[in-house]
Amino acid sequence: MKLDILAFAAHPDDIELAASGTLMKHIAAGRKVGIVDLTQGEMGSRGSIEIRYNEAAASTKIMGIHARVNLKMKDGFFEINESNKRLIIEQIRRFQPEIVLANAVNDRHPDHGRGSQLVSEACFLSGLRKVKTSWNVIEQSEFRPNAVYHYIQDYYIKPDFVVDVTDYVDRKMEAIFAFKSQFFDPNSTEPETPISGEGFTDFVKARMNEFGRPIGAKYGEGFTVDRLIGVESFFDLK
């Protein structure tokens, strides 16, 4: 299946928190979208691998994602190395997306910045003919996405552009809270984490409001770029 957008995430729920509104907006416009989770989130303080898979499946259905893959790298300990780059290159060449989304370039969780760099480097290498990979025993051809955009997560980063996601906020929150083991539950006996508090929902919406306001939208999601963006006309800009 060829996809228009392939979104990579260090952990299941990264995409939901930072870029799910944007993905749903593009799906509604007829684009095909997939997600690749690098890890199973097994080092998370709450829940389990099995629970995370079930939650990711529920979220995927809510968003209408066309394909979701988990590369099973080591949560907290995956490295920027050849074997992990090849795992990512295989998915890029398999789905041949025009656009790749990746984690924030710098964030509270070290996996986010490391995942960001890993995906960016793999996107470049995927375009090199002499980097050999295969999928289902068939040798893959070189392929490089047109652009890599990085979503913004816990730490504030000034975005290079913002997508208006006002119409998708309710479904975004639904997709986020499909990961119910990770977020506020007054009956939970599991450890508290930075995202499990009752006020975390307010933070998510406040960040979207902060990004939306400068572009005249109620809610937005912000992204940074690896290279300059080109436009045909001033009037393409909002």
C-alpha positions in Angstrom: 0.0 0.0 0.0 1.4 3.4 -1.0 0.8 6.1 1.6 0.8 9.8 1.4 2.0 10.4 4.9 3.9 8.1 7.2 4.2 9.2 10.8 6.9 7.7 13.1 6.7 7.7 16.8 9.1 6.6 19.5 6.2 5.3 21.6 2.6 4.4 21.0 0.6 7.6 21.9 3.3 10.1 20.7 1.4 10.7 17.5 -2.0 10.9 19.2 -0.8 13.6 21.6 1.1 15.7 19.1 -0.2 15.2 15.5 -3.4 13.2 15.4 -5.5 16.2 14.4 -3.3 16.8 11.4 -3.4 13.2 10.4 -7.2 13.0 10.6 -7.6 16.3 8.7 -5.5 14.8 5.8 -7.4 11.5 6.0 -10.7 13.4 5.6 -9.2 15.1 2.5 -8.7 11.6 1.0 -5.0 11.1 1.9 -3.7 7.7 3.0 -1.9 7.8 6.3 0.1 5.3 8.3 1.9 5.1 11.7 5.1 3.4 12.6 5.8 3.0 16.3 9.5 2.4 17.0 8.9 0.8 20.4 6.2 -1.0 22.3 6.3 1.5 25.1 7.3 -1.4 27.5 9.2 0.9 29.9 6.1 3.0 30.6 5.3 3.2 34.3 1.6 2.3 33.7 0.0 -0.6 31.8 1.8 -3.4 29.8 2.8 -4.2 26.3 -0.4 -6.1 25.7 -2.5 -3.2 27.0 -0.6 -0.8 24.8 -1.3 -2.9 21.7 -5.0 -2.9 22.4 -5.0 0.8 23.1 -3.1 1.5 19.9 -5.6 -0.6 17.9 -8.5 1.4 19.4 -6.8 4.7 18.7 -6.0 3.6 15.1 -9.7 2.9 14.5 -10.8 6.2 15.9 -8.4 8.1 13.7 -9.0 6.0 10.5 -5.4 5.2 10.0 -4.7 2.9 7.0 -1.7 1.0 8.4 0.1 0.8 11.7 3.4 -1.1 12.3 5.5 -1.6 15.5 9.3 -2.1 15.0 9.8 -3.4 18.5 13.0 -1.4 19.2 14.0 -1.3 22.9 12.0 1.4 24.7 14.4 3.8 26.4 17.5 2.1 25.0 17.2 2.0 21.2 20.2 3.5 19.5 21.0 5.5 16.3 22.7 2.6 14.5 22.7 0.8 11.2 20.3 -1.9 12.2 17.6 0.5 13.4 18.0 2.7 10.4 17.5 -0.3 8.2 14.3 -1.2 10.0 13.0 2.4 9.3 14.2 2.4 5.7 12.3 -0.8 5.0 9.1 0.9 6.1 9.8 4.0 4.1 10.5 2.0 0.9 7.5 -0.3 1.6 5.0 2.6 1.9 6.7 5.2 -0.2 5.2 8.3 1.5 5.5 11.8 0.1 5.7 13.2 3.7 7.2 11.7 6.9 6.4 12.9 10.4 8.9 12.3 13.2 9.3 13.1 16.9 10.2 16.5 18.3 13.9 17.4 17.7 14.3 17.9 21.4 12.1 16.9 24.3 11.8 15.8 27.9 12.0 12.1 27.1 15.3 11.3 25.5 13.7 8.7 23.1 11.9 11.6 21.3 15.0 13.5 20.2 16.8 10.3 19.4 13.9 9.0 17.5 13.7 12.3 15.6 17.3 12.0 14.5 17.1 8.3 13.7 14.1 8.9 11.3 15.6 11.9 9.7 18.8 10.1 8.9 16.9 7.0 7.7 14.9 9.1 5.3 18.1 10.4 3.6 19.7 6.9 3.5 16.5 5.5 2.0 17.2 7.4 -1.2 20.6 5.9 -1.7 20.6 3.1 -4.4 23.5 1.2 -2.7 21.7 0.9 0.6 20.1 -2.6 0.1 17.0 -3.7 1.9 14.2 -6.2 1.2 10.6 -6.7 2.2 8.9 -10.1 2.1 12.1 -11.4 0.4 11.7 -8.9 -2.5 14.6 -6.4 -2.9 13.4 -2.8 -2.4 14.2 0.1 -4.6 15.6 3.4 -3.3 13.0 5.9 -2.2 13.2 9.3 -0.4 10.2 11.2 0.9 9.8 14.8 -0.3 9.8 16.2 3.2 10.3 15.4 6.9 8.4 17.4 9.5 8.8 17.1 13.2 5.8 17.4 15.5 6.2 19.3 18.8 5.7 17.4 22.1 6.2 18.2 25.8 8.8 21.0 25.5 7.7 24.2 23.7 9.5 24.6 20.4 8.6 27.5 18.1 6.9 25.9 15.1 7.9 26.6 11.5 4.3 26.1 10.5 1.0 25.3 12.1 -2.0 23.2 10.9 -5.5 24.3 11.9 -7.0 21.2 13.6 -10.0 22.9 15.2 -12.6 20.6 13.6 -10.7 17.5 14.9 -10.1 18.3 18.5 -12.9 16.1 19.9 -11.7 13.1 18.0 -8.1 13.9 18.9 -9.0 13.7 22.6 -10.9 10.5 21.9 -7.8 9.0 20.2 -5.5 10.2 23.1 -7.8 8.7 25.8 -7.9 5.4 23.9 -4.6 5.0 25.8 -6.6 5.0 29.0 -3.9 3.2 31.1 -1.6 6.1 30.5 -3.9 9.0 31.5 -6.0 10.2 34.4 -8.1 7.5 36.1 -9.2 8.2 39.7 -9.6 4.5 40.3 -6.1 3.6 39.1 -3.6 2.2 41.6 -0.6 2.5 39.3 2.1 5.1 39.8 1.5 8.8 38.9 3.4 10.1 35.9 3.8 13.5 34.2 0.9 12.7 31.9 -1.4 10.9 34.3 -2.6 13.9 36.3 -6.1 15.3 36.0 -4.8 18.6 34.5 -2.9 17.0 31.6 -6.0 17.4 29.3 -5.9 21.1 30.0 -2.2 21.2 29.0 -2.9 19.4 25.7 -5.7 21.8 24.7 -3.8 24.9 25.9 -0.8 24.0 23.7 -3.1 23.6 20.7 -4.8 26.9 21.5 -1.3 28.5 21.8 -0.4 27.3 18.3 -3.7 28.1 16.8 -4.1 31.6 18.0 -1.4 33.2 15.8 -3.0 31.7 12.6 -6.5 32.8 13.6 -7.6 29.3 14.5 -9.0 28.0 17.9 -6.7 25.0 17.9 -3.5 24.1 15.9 -0.7 21.6 15.8 2.8 22.9 15.3 5.7 21.4 13.3 9.4 22.1 12.5 11.2 21.4 9.3 14.5 19.8 8.2 14.8 22.1 5.2 13.1 25.3 3.9 9.6 25.0 2.6 8.9 26.3 -0.9 5.6 27.8 -2.1 4.3 28.8 -5.5 2.6 32.0 -4.3 2.2 34.3 -1.3 -1.4 33.5 -1.5 -0.8 29.8 -0.6 0.2 31.1 2.9 -2.5 31.5 5.5 
